[in-house]
Amino acid sequence: MKISIRDNLLDIEEKINKALIRAGREGEKVHLIAVTKTVDVDRINEAIRLGITDIGENRVQELVKKYDIINDKVKYHMIGHLQTNKVKYLIDKVSLIHSLDRMSLAKELNKRAQKHGIIIDTLVQVNVADEESKFGLRVEEVIPFIEDVQDYEHIRIKGLMTIAPFVEDKEEVRWVFRRLRQLSEEIKGRGYENVDMEFLSMGMTNDFEVAIEEGSNMIRIGTAIFGERK
């Protein structure tokens, strides 16, 4: 059976709206990042025609390849782990990097952005559940990290990102999203320069409704739009 991207997007939109109502946030904007890992360009273009404005890639090589074909019809998000030596390939192509998680990466982003005369928007990736298999700072490391990074003139921290553990029962990860929102509010209250908590990037295909209920305003959805990956 052929996957209907149109039907899938309508279904996601309905679920977003219901989750917002449950959270008492009716009418608020939730940014939908379509995760296009392994998705071919024709299907991405179809999603763009249906209203997708932002796509997310896990790998630099795939992002650059798609950028060269699709060009600036959409905004590009780097949502996967970013190796320092790959920064130079995407610094002028992405609108938001979701995976800032260490000082060496901050330094490289700042250096490359300065060369291009731009300011790069980033989210700090937080490993809330402290999973060994995942990247990201531990909760207690985030504020000291932000204090170190805020002096870099070519980096702007726009919020936080997390990936919750994959579980059958979404209720089991509700605390992860709640903890990230609390951290975001704590950082907001400190009034750092070059730092604002505009975005909470949390929630994927299997848990985005719970994430929205806990304050997410940016979700990263692949399978629920494009079907299972090849």
C-alpha positions in Angstrom: 0.0 0.0 0.0 1.4 3.4 -1.0 2.1 5.7 1.9 0.1 8.9 1.7 2.2 11.8 2.9 -0.8 14.1 2.7 -2.9 11.9 5.0 0.0 11.4 7.4 0.6 15.2 7.7 -3.1 15.8 8.3 -3.1 13.1 11.0 0.0 14.6 12.7 -1.6 18.1 12.6 -4.7 16.7 14.3 -2.6 15.0 17.0 -0.6 18.2 17.6 -3.7 20.3 18.0 -5.3 17.8 20.4 -2.0 17.6 22.5 -1.9 21.4 22.6 -5.6 21.5 23.9 -4.7 18.9 26.6 -1.8 21.1 27.6 -3.9 24.3 27.8 -1.8 25.7 24.9 -4.5 25.8 22.2 -3.4 27.8 19.1 0.3 27.8 20.0 2.8 27.1 17.2 4.6 23.8 17.2 7.4 23.7 14.6 7.4 20.4 12.6 10.8 19.2 11.4 10.4 16.5 8.8 13.2 14.0 9.3 14.4 13.0 5.9 17.1 10.4 6.7 17.1 7.9 3.8 14.1 9.6 2.2 14.5 10.3 -1.5 14.3 13.8 -3.0 11.0 13.2 -4.8 9.2 12.3 -1.6 10.8 15.3 0.2 9.6 17.6 -2.6 6.1 16.2 -2.3 6.2 17.0 1.5 7.4 20.5 0.7 4.5 21.0 -1.8 2.2 19.9 1.1 3.5 22.6 3.3 6.7 21.2 5.0 9.0 24.2 5.6 11.8 22.5 7.6 13.7 19.3 7.1 16.1 17.6 9.5 19.1 15.4 8.7 21.2 13.2 10.9 24.3 13.1 8.7 26.2 16.0 7.2 26.9 14.2 3.9 23.2 13.6 3.3 22.2 17.1 4.3 24.7 18.6 1.9 23.7 16.3 -1.0 20.0 17.2 -0.5 20.8 20.9 -0.1 22.5 20.8 -3.5 19.4 19.4 -5.2 16.5 21.0 -3.2 18.3 24.2 -2.5 16.6 26.9 -0.4 13.0 25.7 -0.8 13.2 24.7 2.9 15.2 25.4 6.1 17.7 22.7 7.0 18.2 21.4 10.5 21.2 19.3 11.7 19.6 17.0 14.2 22.3 14.3 14.5 25.7 14.1 16.3 28.0 16.6 14.6 31.7 15.8 14.2 33.9 18.9 14.5 35.7 18.2 11.2 32.3 18.3 9.3 31.2 21.7 10.5 32.8 23.5 7.5 30.6 21.6 5.0 27.2 22.8 6.5 27.9 26.0 8.4 26.4 28.2 5.6 23.5 25.7 4.8 21.7 25.1 8.1 19.2 27.3 9.9 19.5 25.4 13.2 21.9 22.9 14.7 20.1 20.8 17.4 23.2 18.9 18.7 25.6 21.3 20.3 27.1 19.1 23.1 30.7 20.0 23.8 33.2 22.9 23.9 35.3 21.7 20.9 32.2 21.9 18.7 31.2 25.3 20.0 34.7 26.6 19.2 34.6 25.2 15.7 31.1 26.5 15.0 32.2 30.0 16.2 35.3 29.9 14.1 33.6 28.8 10.9 30.6 31.2 11.4 33.0 34.1 11.9 34.7 33.2 8.6 31.3 33.3 6.8 30.3 36.5 8.7 27.2 34.8 10.1 25.8 33.9 13.5 24.8 30.3 13.8 21.7 29.3 15.7 22.1 26.2 17.9 20.3 24.1 20.5 22.1 22.5 23.4 21.6 18.7 23.3 20.8 17.3 26.7 20.9 13.6 27.6 18.2 13.9 30.3 17.9 10.2 30.8 21.7 9.7 31.0 21.7 7.0 28.4 25.1 5.7 27.6 24.2 5.1 23.9 23.2 8.8 23.4 25.1 12.0 23.0 24.4 15.2 24.9 25.2 16.9 28.1 24.0 15.7 31.4 21.4 18.0 33.0 23.8 19.3 35.7 26.4 20.2 33.0 24.1 22.4 30.9 24.3 25.7 32.8 28.1 25.7 33.2 28.4 24.9 29.5 26.1 27.7 28.5 28.1 30.1 30.7 31.2 29.1 28.9 29.7 29.4 25.4 27.7 32.6 25.8 30.8 34.7 25.1 31.2 33.3 21.6 29.9 36.1 19.4 29.0 33.9 16.4 26.9 31.3 18.2 23.4 32.0 19.4 21.8 29.4 21.8 18.1 29.2 20.9 17.0 26.5 23.3 17.4 22.8 24.2 17.0 19.5 22.5 16.6 16.0 23.9 15.9 12.4 22.7 13.9 10.4 25.1 14.5 6.6 25.5 12.5 4.5 23.2 9.8 2.8 25.2 6.5 1.1 24.5 4.6 3.1 27.0 5.0 6.8 26.3 4.1 7.7 29.9 7.4 6.3 31.0 9.3 9.1 29.3 7.0 12.0 30.3 9.5 12.9 33.1 12.3 13.4 30.6 10.3 16.1 28.7 9.2 17.7 32.0 12.7 17.9 33.3 14.0 19.6 30.1 11.2 22.1 30.3 12.1 22.9 33.9 15.8 23.3 32.9 14.7 25.6 30.1 12.8 27.8 32.5 15.7 27.9 34.9 18.0 29.1 32.1 15.5 31.6 30.9 15.3 33.1 34.5 19.1 33.7 34.5 19.0 36.2 31.6 22.2 35.2 29.9 23.4 37.2 26.9 23.3 35.5 23.5 21.0 32.9 25.0 17.3 32.5 24.7 15.0 29.6 25.3 12.8 30.0 22.2 12.8 26.4 21.2 12.3 23.1 23.1 13.0 20.5 20.5 11.6 17.3 22.0 9.4 14.6 20.7 9.6 12.2 17.8 7.2 9.8 16.0 6.6 7.6 19.0 6.3 10.2 21.7 5.6 13.7 20.3 2.2 14.0 21.8 3.5 13.6 25.4 6.4 15.9 24.5 3.9 18.6 23.4 1.9 18.1 26.6 5.1 18.8 28.6 6.0 22.0 26.7 7.6 21.0 23.4 7.3 23.5 20.6 9.5 21.7 18.0 9.1 18.1 17.1 11.2 15.9 14.8 9.1 13.5 12.8 10.2 11.0 10.1 8.4 7.6 10.2 5.0 9.1 10.9 5.3 11.3 7.7 7.3 9.1 5.3 6.6 5.5 6.6 9.2 3.0 7.9 12.8 3.6 6.7 14.2 1.4 4.0 
